[in-house]
Amino acid sequence: MTDPRTTPEAVPAESSDPSEPVLRRVGPGGALASDHAFGVALVTLWHRVVRAGPAGGFPVDADRGGIARLVPPLVDELRTGRAVGFAVNAGRLLVGFGLLRPGHGSAEHTATLPLLLTDPEHLRTGVGDRLLAALLDAAGQAGIDRVEVAVDPDQADFFGRRGFAEWGRRPGWRRPDGAKTPARDELLLGWTA
């Protein structure tokens, strides 16, 4: 079984258009370092996504500090190869990021997809598709044949069009705007190779 955390990823040639989105692997075997600068860019992207609508487990009015507290452990997972990450940059701006967390021991054939972010200005441009395809390809190369993602029902169509099926539901699991709105279900979706 190939390890998705160390499998090199071919980096496309730089486009002559500096604003053209470019996909790169983050961390070991990748073209982007998993360092403090990447962490700051990830906080900025995540905050832009959250401000555009409830996403990533935060209400719309979430402060940047709350998001910033979650990023250092993710960057460390990428740096040490415990997780697989891909980023999409348009010029110097991070416009997309996806994280795959492989299972361990008797679950090493599985993975979770805890984070898939696309900048609001780059929705419906293929950024999310490219990230998800790269993550599933890395999973397949590593012999991972099951990937799970927990999503808001509004995101189910995106994943469904890419081969994910509903595996379960957590009733009343999400409150997009805190106590201001009724709780919504969270869907557990799964992809099988």
N, C-alpha and C positions, 0 to 999 in steps of 0.2 A: 504494500500500500504506500503510495506517495504521500508525503506530508504536505498539506496545503499551506502550511505556515512557511515552508522553505522553497516551494516550487517557484522557479523564476518565471516571471511574466514578461512576455515580449512587450516592449514599449513602442507604440507607433511613432513614426518619424514626426518631428515637430512640423506643424502646419505653417505655411507662409503667413497665415492670418493668426496673429497672436491672441485674438479673442475666440478662436475656434476651440471648443472644449476638447481636452486631451485626458484620456483615462490612464492612470498609473497605479501600480501597486504601492502600498505604503508599508514600510518596515523591511525586515530581512528579505533579501531576494527581490526587492522592489526598487523603483526609481525615486521614491520620495522617502525622506527620513522621517521616522516617527520621533519627533523632537518637540521642544517647547514651541517653536514657531508654528509647527503643524497643529499643535494643541490650541493655540490662540486662533488660528484660522478655523478650526473645527467649532470652537465656541461661537465665533461670529456667524458661521453658517447655521448652526443649530438655533441660535437666537433669531436669525432672520426667518427661518422656517416656522418657529413657534409663533412669532409675531403675526405671521400670515394666517394662522389658524391653529387650533389645538393640535399639537403633534409632539412626538417624542416623549410623551408622558407628562407634558407641561401644559397648563392653561395659557391662553393668549397673553395674559398680563405677567407671565413669568419674568423674573429679573435675570439678568445675565449672570449674576453670581451663583444662582441655583444651578444653572447649566454648567458653569465653570467648575463646580465641585465634582461633577461626574466625569469630566474629560481626562484628568491625569491618569486614573486607573485604566481607561481605554487606551490612551497613548502608551502606557506601560505594557499592556497586553500586546499591542502591535510591535513595540520595540523588542520585546522578548520572544516574539513569535508564537505566543499563546493564542492569538487571534489573527484572522486574515482581514486585511482592509484594502479597499480600492478607493481612490479619489478621482474626481474630475475637476480639472482646473480650466478656466477660461482666462487666458493671460495669467496674471498673478492671483486671481480670485478663485477661491475654492467654491465650486458651485454644486458639488455632489460628493457624498461619502456613503460607503456601505461597509458593514462589519459582519463577519462570519465567525462564530465561536464554535469550533469543533468539540465534539463530545470526547469523553475519556473512558478508559477501561472497557467494560462491556457495551458502552454506548459510543465507541469510537467511530462507528459507521453513521453517526448522526451529527447534526449541527443545529444551532439556532442562529437566527438572523435578528439580532437585537436592535439594529439601527440601519435605516436606509433613508438618507436625507437628500432632497433636491431643492436647490435654491428656488424660491417662488417665481423669480423671473426666468427660470429655465425649465419650468414645468412644460410638459408636452413637447419637449425638444429631443427626447431620446436619452437624456442623462440617466434617468432612473432605470430605463431598459438596459443601458450599457453596464451600469453598476451591477444590477441583478444578474445579468448574463455572465459577467466576469466572476462574481461570487459563486454562482452555480457551477461554472466551469472549473474553478479551483476546487470546489467540493468534489466534483466528479473525478478530477485527476487524483484526488486523495482517497478515492474509494468510499467517499461519503455518499450514501444513497437515500438519505432522508434529511430534509431541512425543514425546520419549523419556524414560523413567524407568528407573533401575536399582534393583531391589528384592530383598528377601529372598523366597524362595518363599511364606512365610506371608502376604505382602501381595498376591500375584498375584490372588486372588479379588476384592479391593476394586477394583483397577484394571480387571480383566477385566469386571466388571459395568458399568463406565463406558466401555466401548468400546476398551480397550487390548488388544492381542494380543502374544503372545510373538514377539520379533524375534531373540532369541538368548539364550545362556547362557554364563556364565563359571564353569567348574567349579572348586570349591574356593576361591572368591574371598573368602568371608566366614567369620570366626571370631567368633561372637557373644560368647564369653567368653574371648577370647584363646586361649592354648594349651590351656586346660582342656577344650575341646570339639572334636570333629572339624569340619573346614572344611565349609561349606555352599556350594552354588551360589548365584550371583547371577543373577537373571533380568533381561534387557533387554526391556522392554515398550514398545510404541509405539502411539500414537494417530494416526490419519490422518483428516483432515477429509473 
